[in-house]
Amino acid sequence: MTQSAAASHDAGDIRAVDSSLMMKVFYVFLALALLSAGISAAGKWFGKSMAMAGHTNSRTLREIVIGNNVIEAPDNMIRFERERHDGTADRLDLYLRWPSMDGYTDEARADFNHAGDSRRIIFFSFDESVMSRDMSGRLEPIYSPMLVRPGMPGPSGVTNYEFTAQSGYLNEVLAVAEQPGGEPFVARCLSGASAAESLAPCERDIHVGDNLSLSYRFPLELLGQWRELDAAMRRQASSMIKTAG
């Protein structure tokens, strides 16, 4: 091979190496660009997911069948993502804001994330009744023998009764308010430090629909509005249960 031919061959090899190197560099930069775009997109999605904290502002209406009842509920009122679908279920967990009785929205983010000292979220659920009596009906036959009397006066005609040590209801009181011509309002509430640490320390259940139990938990601050609260929850249940029979 002549010196000229050898030089030409070496130049060709160099160009081939340069071309191969450039292609590798190109693919590296392309991969980095795609990775960066993927991380950016994932970051935006994850950031939004973290900001939502499991909430959704979707108002897609779902139909959930529990027993003989069809319940219509929007996504933003259903607490858990796994329950935001149509079909049959044993239980449906929901939440709403008092007193507007609406589900999650961006504007209500602070309330649903329990920012500050305000407590306005009511947690409620539907499932098939397993007891023949609701909480009001259980007052005399079940709760009454376990109460320490006399009770302590509470807000808006409520009397708070402690449970006996043998009852098994530790750190709880029974809130009772008589209603002339009707069943008493009855709710179980946590007491002391347990109540202070809970977002919704009071719980009540009522019968609705066809053999359906509505249980709702509410902030202690709302106990003084028990008449309005109970009436609002009954209206809410009536508006959501579309068929029963």
Beta strands, then each sheet from edge to edge (+ up, - down):
strand 1: 61-66
strand 2: 69-74
strand 3: 87-88
strand 4: 91-97
strand 5: 121-128
strand 6: 147-153
strand 7: 159-163
strand 8: 172-179
strand 9: 182-190
strand 10: 202-208
strand 11: 212-218
strand 12: 241-243
sheet 1: 3+ 1+ 2- 12+
sheet 2: 4+ 5- 11+ 10- 9+ 8- 7+ 6-
end
